Amino acid sequence: MIPYGRQSITDEDIQEVVDVLKSDWLTTGPAVKRFEEAVAEVSGVAHGIAVSSGTAALHAIMHALEIGPGDEVIVPALTFAATANSVVYVGGTPVFADVCESTLLIDPASVEALVTDNTKAIVGVDYAGQPCDWDALRAIADKYGVALVADACHSIGGSYKSRPVGTLADLSAYSFHPVKHVACGEGGMVVTDDDELARRCQVFRNHGITTDARQRESSNAWFYEMVELGFNYRLTDIQCALGASQVKRLAESVERRNAIARRYMEAFLEVDGVTPLECSPDVLNAYHLFVVKFDGDGVRDAMFSYLREREIGVNVHYIPVHLHPFYRERGEEPGQCPVAEKVYGQILSLPMFPGLTDEDMDTVLNTIREGLRSV
Ligand SMILES: *Cc1c(COP(=O)(O)O)cnc(C)c1O
């Protein structure tokens, strides 16, 4: 099987993890700080707060922004459910915006139409790795005085108008799940330039306690205070050592992903009935996913089965979140986001990861060509 995404682990990565296992600190130790500093640096911001998943990063962000009951947060309909769920965790209401048909990125016009007196934040998702139109989103956020959040779980290592992902919103969330760019097993991080928002995320990931065990040990103090209700969302040194080692190869892996994308794009120019997403010349796309759209009724479903039967691990990203039963029960319904609902029937994510070989790509492309002739 050629999967749609796969991690790359080197001997150096393994050695870094072994070194932690032989050290004094398995969690809340020096590898956490090292990883946070490395990710903050590639993101061009002052603070990184490592947490146990991308979902925990989004939850911490909603907490830091003091989103609560009665507050609305605008999110795109075409994303992983966690983007919207994080708003529900804190008692807020996600409001689903539609996406642009050519890029599947959140549509700024749809966002602006949904702003009300209760809107507290806008979340852009850099779908498939392409940064959103952050200038347009920033203009809307500033016009209405609301916070701007990046769900950057697909786009670490990318940039928009030469500004790195991480600097484009007030707070950004990363995931270190193995199908993402940097693998920790499970893991996530909030990055921000804002000192106070960073402090609120740090307290939140550690039960709402204002100091961590390492700080208390170094100052020989036992006293601590729990000042608010937080969670145990810490990431271990074992995971951070792996992440810190992986981040060193981030630029190289984004480059390889772009080379793969160029090859797919060129090949699909010659194939009728399949269209890759458009990519703006203003961005460095981090290409977490390579998504194509199939024309014609039922073609995507037929191609999904055809490719899966031939060991090509394609997938669909995503079922529009407002169509899930949980959100339907909360009053969402089909028809709210017509573009997202339409493209959901057309999209397929093809294999895209740095270890994908040219031979694997030939197999994928040939099987798609054959499939389109026979389905
Ligand atoms: C992966 C992902 C998340 C959640 O990350 P986890 O680390 O799996 O919790 C959130 N949003 C998007 C867009 C993602 O792709």
The ligand as a Tripos MOL2 file, in Angstrom:
@<TRIPOS>MOLECULE
LIG
   15    15     1     0     0
SMALL
NO_CHARGES

@<TRIPOS>ATOM
      1 C1         -4.6170   17.0890   12.5700 C.3       1 LIG1
      2 C2         -5.4940   18.2800   12.6950 C.ar      1 LIG1
      3 C3         -5.9710   18.7470   13.9220 C.ar      1 LIG1
      4 C4         -5.8060   17.9990   15.2070 C.3       1 LIG1
      5 O1         -4.5330   17.5970   15.5010 O.3       1 LIG1
      6 P1         -4.2940   16.3240   16.4650 P.3       1 LIG1
      7 O2         -2.8380   16.4180   16.7550 O.co2     1 LIG1
      8 O3         -4.6690   15.1090   15.6910 O.co2     1 LIG1
      9 O4         -5.1380   16.5190   17.6680 O.co2     1 LIG1
     10 C5         -6.7010   19.9280   13.9370 C.ar      1 LIG1
     11 N1         -6.9630   20.6090   12.8120 N.ar      1 LIG1
     12 C6         -6.5490   20.1770   11.6060 C.ar      1 LIG1
     13 C7         -6.8730   20.9840   10.3940 C.3       1 LIG1
     14 C8         -5.8150   18.9850   11.5070 C.ar      1 LIG1
     15 O5         -5.4350   18.5310   10.3160 O.3       1 LIG1
@<TRIPOS>BOND
     1     1     2 1
     2     2     3 ar
     3     2    14 ar
     4     3     4 1
     5     3    10 ar
     6     4     5 1
     7     5     6 1
     8     6     7 2
     9     6     8 1
    10     6     9 1
    11    10    11 ar
    12    11    12 ar
    13    12    13 1
    14    12    14 ar
    15    14    15 1
@<TRIPOS>SUBSTRUCTURE
     1 LIG1         1 GROUP 0 **** ****
